[in-house]
Amino acid sequence: MIKRTIILLLYICSCFQALGQIDVSKFVTLDSITIAATKKGFDVADFIELIKEDTSFTYAFMHLRLCDQLIENDFVYYDRKENEIAKGKLIKKQIYQDDCRWMEDVSTDSEGKFFKRNGEYRFFTSALFADAFFTEGKICSYVPRFKKPEEIDRMEGMEKRKQQLKTLIFNPGASIDGIPIIKERLAIFDEKMIPYYDYAIETNSENETEYYVFKVSPKTTLSQRDKDYIVLHELETWFSRKDFKIHKRNYQLKNKTALFDFDVDIKVQMQEIDEYLIPEEIEYDGYWKIPMMKAEKSKQLIRFSEIEF
């Protein structure tokens, strides 16, 4: 009797487990053009898998380390009352030669207390972007790769915080090891997070090129508690209908925990040069608050041009 009961319980558990393996593609709404495309062979489930497994967006930022380029960074910082406290523009030129890269300052124009007396950035946001896009000294034999969770865990203090936030910004929508508390909430395709979101595939065009636009947005019926729980509040990615390469991505990340308090809107425009996918422009409008540092609110526009591989 006991043996039969155990077998029955195992069977029931296996049934619930099977039911729990939710296919997110079944929850995706389609516009009329996409519906027509499915009749001609477009597979929604395959498209969702492509999105879930795609690493091209992250690698596009890594490609910035492998070319000559000009980087322009326009910035404005605000206080709590939305008054400007610092603004300006940084222009740097990256030189890539013989598997080595280094940077030259083209011009620095700033108003307000943007730099510390020792020449370091006063604002954490600028330090974060500088760590992501600017090169200090000469670096050789760079191999693009993802930072491993154990590498992040071994870091300490501000360097660890920078790496966690860079991972958060450049890989939205995935469960990210190394970012405590909120990492599971970023996995928007996981069974636990699906009930919080609406998913849609639409079609659009720009400059005579057609795109599939994948959108993720919080359900309008969410309670305030649920809205406070989620981290990704908007995600829109444009994929070329011809080759499914990312054209641009817009997203909003927002959450408040003991470790991170942030609300950022980011728009990334891509370009393709010599078959490399690479950012063309990044618009950032956001607020950060991390332990032992003042809150920061800023707008940033970063452009990448004169690129040669």
Residue, then its C-alpha position, 0 to 999 in steps of 0.5 A: m500500500i505504501k509503495r503504491t502511494i509513493i508511486l502515485l505521489l511521484y506520478i502526480c508530481s511528474c504531472f505537475q512538473a510537466l504542466g509547469q514547463i510553460d512555453v512562453s511562445k503560447f503567450v505571445t500576441l501577433d499582429s496581422i502581418t506576423i500571423a500571415a508570416t506564420k502561415k508561410g513558415f515563420d515559427v514563433a517558438d523558434f523565434i522566442e528561442l532565438i531571442k532567449e539564446d541570442t548573445s549578439f547584443t552583448y558581443a556587439f559591445m565587446h566588438l568595440r574593443l577590436c577597432d579604431q573608433l571615435i567616441e563622443n560622450d555628451f552628459v548632464y547631471y542633475d540634483r534632486k530638484e532637477n537642476e543641472i549640476a554638471k554637464g559637458k562632452l568627452i571625445k576620445k579616439q581609440i587606436y587598435q593595432d597589432d592586437c593592442r588598443w589604446m586611447e587618445d584624448v581629443s577634447t574634454d569640455s565640462e562645466g560644474k564639478f565633474f572631476k575630482r581634484n585628482g582628475e578622477y570622475r566625480f560621478f559613479t555613472s561616468a566611471l561606469f561608462a568609462d570602465a565600459f568604453f574607455t581604455e586606460g593605458k595600452i591593452c593587448s591580446y584582448v579576447p571578447r568573452f563573457k565575465k564568469p560568475e565566479e570572476i564577479d564573485r571574487m571581485e570586491g568593493m566598487e569594482k564588483r559593483k561596476q561589473q554587476l551593473k555593466t552586466l545588468i545593463f548590457n544583458p537585459g532580460a536574462s537571469i544574471d549570476g553575480i547580482p544578488i536579490i534581483k537576478e531571478r527577477l530578470a529572467i523574463f522567460d522563466e516560468k516564475m516571471i511569465p505571469y507578470y508580462d505581456y509578450a508580443i511580436e509586431t512588424n515595423s519598417e525603418n529606412e525601407t528595411e522591415y523588422y520584427v519587433f519583439k515587445v515585453s511589457p508588464k501586465t496592466t493588471l499588476s498590483q503595485r506590489d507586483k510592479d515593485y517586484i519586477v525589474l524589467h519594465e519595458l523591453e523592445t528589440w527590433f530584429s531584421r526580417k531578412d537575417f534576424k540581426i538586432h537593429k535596436r533595443n529600448y528598455q527600462l530597468k527599475n527596482k529598489t533593494a537594499l543594494f541597488d536603487f535604480d530607474v533607467d531608460i536605455k536606447v541602443q541603436m546598432q550598426e553593421i560594419d564589415e559584418y560586425l554588429i556594433p553599437e552606433e548610439i546609446e541614449y541613457d536617462g537614469y537614476w542610481k543609488i548604491p550603498m555609501m554613494k550619493a544618488e545620481k541622476s543623469k542623461q548621457l548620449i554616447r556615439f561611436s563613429e569612424i569605425e575601422f576593423 
